[in-house]
Amino acid sequence: MCAICRAARRGDHAGVIVAARNRLGLTQTGLGQRVGLSHSEVSRLENRKRALRDVTVLRRFAVALDLPGAVFGLDVPAGRRVCGEPTRGEDTVERRDLLTALVALAAGAVLPTSAATEQTRYRTVAALRVGLVRTRSEFDACRYATVGRRLPALVTSGHQLLAAHSGQARELAESALADIYSLAAFTADKTGEFTVAWVLADRARTHAAASGDPVSIATATRETAVAMRRAGHHDQATDLLTTAAAGLDGGNGWELAGRGSLLLTAAYTHAQRGHSATALALADEAADVAGRLPARWPANSMFTAAQVPIYRIGIHNALGDPARALTVARGIPLGALPTAERRARVCLDVARAWFAYGNAHRCLLALRLADGHAPEEVRRPQTQRLTRELLGLPGRPPDGLRAFATMTGAV
């Protein structure tokens, strides 16, 4: 029996890692690069000075070392799960359920008043807002299946509150409902359902306009413009974004945040059309807006100073300048970013920059790091496509790429 098998039978995860690393001739530094950990962190894990219980970390080690998940107890008998780790079948079911919920919302399907006890949870606009904040936190953690399960209750309650109120109370309900539809549109975009995203974003704009809330209007406008861009209507998208941004230049922090968010989206949209000067100028303008935000601005709000360099990575990638994209990325303290969604976005844009260089090894490292922060992000259609393209690069593929592609559903 080999050393890896003996360690696996004892449940000695550290022993499995040491034996597998030695088999591949990897140093601790080399293994750390594959899984997104430092040399010292790998050393502590191998020397059992740090417990190996995190399923995500174990999964990354399995992929990096070309091992089956069973050696870490990750392959589960039928009907059972380990630590909540989804199986491939569960991934498929959750994605199908998410798409079903989003399509139903886009089609205007709202649950009847008597349906589901969860619908009674949001009986006031304040309670609806609380539910929206909680759902947004799930989105920020890249738990999109959970978002999909919660959205129908939010939408249904929002429409019920609209029917029950008038005057200012109705405007508040309109604003909340607009933000719910914007979140639904953003979620649809994440899943690659761009037509559904456009329908939901347009619905968000309708409710936002009725509310008169500039922040809701800005958020819905951004989602609509992104959907337009996905459909190839870049000029209409930039016109929409810059016009809306021009109306949000007050001293109010939330209006500034709305303006900054719209400017960054416009900058990236121009970059996709190759309009280098305009894209970079709009990003600089967004940076100026960030400098005018209140001193203690929430780190997870719709726009912060930290988002400017995040967008600059994507802008330089779109302009065909991966060197500048990577330079910007090196200056971003990944651990300081407040949400998994933003950390994963940086990792994925770094992966795209390395792919542009043809460096498959570093591209895979960035994809694995994204997986460590947000597993659902590397299972999105756009990321799966990048993984498949990585498999198609000339030369010998990096170790573990095929296993990673299989694990994430890319092949």
N, C-alpha and C positions, 0 to 999 in steps of 0.2 A: 504494500500500500504506500502511495507516495506521501510526501510530507504535507502537501496541501490537503489530501483526503484525511489524513490522521488528525490534523488540526481542525478540520471541518467537523469530524465526528465528535470531537471534544467540545465543540462550540467555541473554539478559541479563534475568534476573528482576527486578532493581532497576529497569531501564528500563521493563519491563512495568508495574510497580506505579506508577511516576511517571506514565506516560502514561494509565493507566486511572483513577488518582485525579484527574488534571486533567480528564479527560473527564467525570467525575461531579461536578466542582466541589467536591471534598472537600479539606479541609485535612489536614495530617499528624495533627493532634489528632483530627479526626473519623474518619479512617481507623483510627487507633489504638484508638478507642473500639469500632469495629466488630470488630476482631480481638483485642482484649484486650491491647494493647501501649501503652506510654507514647509521648508525642510524640517523646521523645529516641530511643527504640528504633526507631521508624519512620524517623526521620531518619538514623540510622546505617545502617539497611538500604538506604534509597534512595541514600545516598552511598557505598555499597559498603564501609563501614567494618566491617561485620559480614556474614559469609557467609550466603547464603540457601540452606541445604541441607536443613533440617528439613522433611520431607514434611508433617507436621501443620500447621506454620506456613504453608507454601505453600498448602495446602488452604484454610486460613482466609482467606488473601488472595483466593483465587479466588472463594470464596463472597461475601466482603465487596464485591468489585469486580464481581460479576456476570460473571465470566469463565469460560470452559470450562477444565477442568483441563489441557488440552493446551498452553496457553500457558506452563505451568510444567513441562511434561513429565510430567504426572500421568495422562494418558489413555494407556493402554498397548495395543499391538497384541495380538491374540489369542495366548494362550500365553505372554505375557511379563508381568512385573511390574516396577514401579519402586520400589526401596527398600522392598519388602515391603508396599506399600500395597494393601489388599484391594480387589477389584472388587466391584460390587453382587452379582454371582453368587456370588462367594466368601463374601460376608457371609451369603447365604441358605444356602449349603451348610454353613458353619460353625455357624450357628444350628440347622439341622436335626440335624447330628451331635451338638451339645451337648444338645438336647432328647432325642434318642434315648438318649444315655448316662444322662441323669438319670431318664428313665422306666424304663430297664432297672434302675437301682439301686433305684428305688421299688418295682419289681415283685419285687425280691429276686433278680434275675439276677446271679449271681456267676460269673466266669470259672472254668473248670476248672483244676486244678492244673497241667496240662501246657500251658496256653495262654500264648502270648506270652512272649518272653524278658524283657520288662519286669517280669513278675510275680515273677521270681526276685530282683529288686533289693532287696526289703524282707524280709530273712530274719530280722531281729530287730526287737523293738519299738523299739529306739533308731533303727534305720535307717528304720522306718516313720514315726517322729516327724520325722526329718530330711526325708523325702519330703513329709510334711504341711506342714512349715514352708515348704518351697520352693513348694508348690502354693498355700499361703495368700499368699505374696508375689506370685504371679501374679494372685490374686484382688484383692489390694490395688492392683495396677497396672491393674485392670479388664480383664484379658485372660481373659475368661470362657470363650472357646472352648478355650484352653490348659488351664484348670482342668478342663473337661469331659473332655478327653483323658486327664488324669492320674488322675481320680477312680476309674475302674474298677480300676486296678492297686492303688491304696491300699486300696479296700474288699476286694478279693479277698485281698490279703496279710493284711489285718487279720483276716479270718475264718479264714484258714489258721493264723495265730498263735494265735487263740483255741483252735482245735482241738488245737494242739500243746502248750499250756501249762496249768498249774493253779496254784492258790494266788495269791501276790502277783504273779507274772509274768502270770497271766491277767487280774488286775485292771488291770494297766498296759495290757495289750492292749485290754481293754474301754474304758478311758479314751481311748486313741488312736482306736479305732474310732468311739466316740461323737463325738469332735471331727471326724473325717472326715465322718460323716453330717451333722453340724451345718453344716459348710462346704458340703456338697452341697445342703442345704436352703436356705442363704443364696443359693447360686448359682441354684437353681430360682426363688427369689423374685425375683431380679434379672431373670430371663427372663420373668416374668409367669406362670409355671406354679405357681400357688398351691396347688392340690390336691396336686401332686407334692411341693411343699415341705413340706406338712403331714405327708405319709407319711414323708418322710425325717427330718423333725424328731422325729416320734414314735419312729422307730427309734433316733435319737440318744439320746433320753431313756431308752429301755430299756437301752442299753449303758452310759449314764452312771450310771444307778441301780445296775447290777451292779458298776460300778467303785468306787462310793463316793466318787469324786473330786468335791469341791464345785464346782470350776471347770468341769469337764465338765458337771455337772448344771446349773449356771447358764447355760452357753452353749446347751445343748440346750433348756432351759426357755424361754429368750428366743426361739429360732427357732420353737418350738411356739406360743408366744403370738402372734408375728407372723403365723403362718399362721392362727391362730384369728381374729385381727383382720381379716385379709384376707377371711375367710369371713363376717364380720359378727358374730362372737361376742365383742364387746368386753368384756362383763362377765366372762365366763369367763376371758378373757385377762388382765384386770387382777387378778382373784383369784389366778390362777396366779402371776403375776409378783410381787405383793406378798407372798404366802406364802413363795415361794422366797427373796425378798430378806431377809425377816425372819430366816431361818436362816443368813444370811451376814454376821454383824456382828463377826467376830473381828478380831484385830490383824493377821492374815496379809494381805500385800499383795494376793495373788491372790483371796482371799475378798472383800476390800474392792472389788476391781475387778469381781468378779462381781455384788456387791450394787449398785454404782453403775450398771452396765450394765442390770440389771433395773429399777432405779428410773427410768432415763431412758426405757426402752421403755414402762413403765407410765405415765409422764407423758405421752408422746406419744399413747398409746392413750386416756387420759382426755380429752386435748385433742380428739381426733377425735369424742368424744361430747359436746363442748361443756362439759365439767366444768372450767371455768377455774381455780377456786380449788385443786382437788385436783391438777390438772396442774402448776400453778406451784409448789405446795408440794412435790411430788415432785421437781421439777427442782432446787429449792433444797436438798432433802435430798441429792440426788446431788452437788451442789456441795460440801456439807459432807463427804461421803464422799471426794471427790477431794482435799480438803484434808488428809485423813489418810493418803493414799498415801505410800509411801517417797519420799525426796527425789529419788533417781535412778531414777524409774520409767520403764520403756521407753515411748517415744513412740508406738509402733505396737501397744501392747497392746490388749486388748478394751475397756478403759476408761481414760481419762485426763482430767485437768482440762480439756484443750482440747475434749473432746467435749461438755461441758455447753453451751457457747454454740452449738455446731453443732446440737444437738438443740433448743435454745431457738428457733432460726429456724423449724424445722418446727412446733414447738408453737404459736408465735404465728400462723403461717400457718393451722394447723388451727383456731385459735380465731377466725379472721377478722380478725386484726390485722396486716396486712402492714406497717404503719408501724413497729411495734415489731420485726417480723422484720428489716426492713432496717436498723434502728438497731443491732441485735445483730450483723448481718452486717458492718457497717462496722468493728466492733471486732475482727474476726478477721483476723489476718495470714495470708492464703491461702498464701503461699509457705512459711510455717513448718509447715504441716500435713504429716505424714510420708508420706501415701499419696495416690496419684491418686484413689482411691475417695472419700476424705474431702474432697479439694479439689473434686471434681466434685459431691459431694452439696451442698456449700455453694452452688456456682454454680447448681445446679438449683433449690434452695429459694429463692434470690434471684430466679431466673426466675419461679417461681410467685408470689412476692410482687409483682413488677412486673406480671405478668399480672392479678392481682387488682385492681391499679390501672387496668388497661386500657392500660398503656404498652407497646405492642408493640415499639417500638424498643429500649427497655432490656431487655425480656424476651429479645429475640433476641440482644442483646449477651451476656447471661448464658449463654444456650444455647451460643453460639459459644465462650465461654470454657470452658464445661464440655467441649465437643468438643476443645478444645486440650489439656486435661488428660487426658481419658479418652474417646476416640471411641466405645467400645462403650457407654458410659453414655447417650449421646444416641440410640442405636439401640435402647434398651430400649422395650418396648411403652408403659410409662407416660410416658416422655419423648416418644415419637412422638405420643401422644395430645395432650400439651400443645402440641406443634408444630402439629398439625392445628387445635386450638382457637385457636391464635394466628392462623392463616390466616383463621379465621372472625370475627375481631373486626371491628367496623364501621370504615369509613374505609380510606384507602389503606395497604396493607401496607408495612412497611419494605423498603427495597431489599435484595435478596438473600434474603428469607425463602423465596420459592418455591424457589430453588436449594438452600437449606439443607434444606428439607423433602424435596426429591427426593434429595439426597445421603444423608440419614439414613434414608431409607425410610419417612418419614411419609406421603408421597403417592406 
